[in-house]
Amino acid sequence: MTESFQETINKIREAFGQPESFIPLHEPRFRGNEKKYLNDAIDSTFVSSVGAYVDKVEMMLSQIAQTEKAVATVNGTAGIQIALKMVGVSEGEEVITQALTFIATANAIKHNGAVPVFLDVDVDTMGLSPDAVSNFLEEFGEIRENGVYNRRTNRRIAACLPMHTFGFPVHLDKLILVCTKWNLPIVEDSAESLGSTYGTKPTGSFGTLGVFSFNGNKVVTSGGGGVIVTNNHVMAARAKHITTTAKIPHLYEYVHDEIGFNYRLPNLNAALLCAQLEQLDTFLKSKRELASEYHQYFSKSGIHFRTELPGTTANYWLMCIELETRKERDLFLSSSNSAGVMTRPIWQLLTRSTMYSSCQKDDQKNATFLEDRIVNVPSSAR
């Protein structure tokens, strides 16, 4: 281990005030009303998918996302699946997305019986490239009476699903222009970007629908959980209906009008999330301060630390550095984890997974470049 690397490890330990112990990549902080609200939910006996805290979560998220409606779901993957269903994604159709993402993005597409089309990302955002989407549609897209079709596969392209990688917003203005031209609805995978903004608007509020995740490693957590946000009242009502087993309200009868999903967020999880959301601004402030310290330190070391682009605000969910080569990346990962500091590479391209290896893709030039170089460093609020 080189002296400069040991200095980096010491700096990370110093940043988290844990000079000897294991430093996780991202851990939750429970410093507010978590226990109080959980006890209140237990005392109410409403611990499952109905309860005051579920309603409160939906109200809080619509305010944070600046949308008119929010629908709480059991996790982010379920939320994306339902959001895609709301914009008309059906079995055998295609959804444009990125291969450089967490696997849940593609899984949600497949849960609808649809097929992902994997296009390249931009190097600066690490998220879906509007130019790659435009180039693909110009080459393979064909507008027909009921939508845009892929000339190669003869399948309808039903939606575009960008993911805001590590909380860094994609180039939304350009992507919206491309998708508007081709009449493609956008569903934002905002699982990682709660608190991020593009211009003056929060991520999640640009697409027809957006989806957040509250897994245990997110900026705020409900243990598990997700929320769909939208300004479309009809879609919101339908999403709430089918995620609650498609049960028609009745005083005592069990009547279901279609095949639904048991995807509602339990009240216990919602209670935890309400307490966490109350601290969102504090967590974001702490993470921005940490990002600033990392930026200053790595700049002196000649290592590129990823920062937000002009006109955007990143939530710095997972902070990352860009190393020079795959070899250097692997050495950093091996040495840091051996030293008790948890670091992780960006995901392997989903086109390398057996389940998705046959999906249509472009050259993935930028995605491959990032796959070889990006490493996440400890990013918890302090």
Beta strands, then each sheet from edge to edge (+ up, - down):
strand 1: 69-73
strand 2: 94-98
strand 3: 115-119
strand 4: 141-144
strand 5: 147-150
strand 6: 155-160
strand 7: 187-189
strand 8: 197-198
strand 9: 201-202
strand 10: 209-213
strand 11: 226-230
strand 12: 304-305
strand 13: 312-313
strand 14: 319-322
strand 15: 344-345
strand 16: 374-377
sheet 1: 1+ 11- 10+ 7+
sheet 2: 3+ 2+ 6+ 5- 4+
sheet 3: 9+ 8- 13+
sheet 4: 12+ 14- 16+ 15-
end
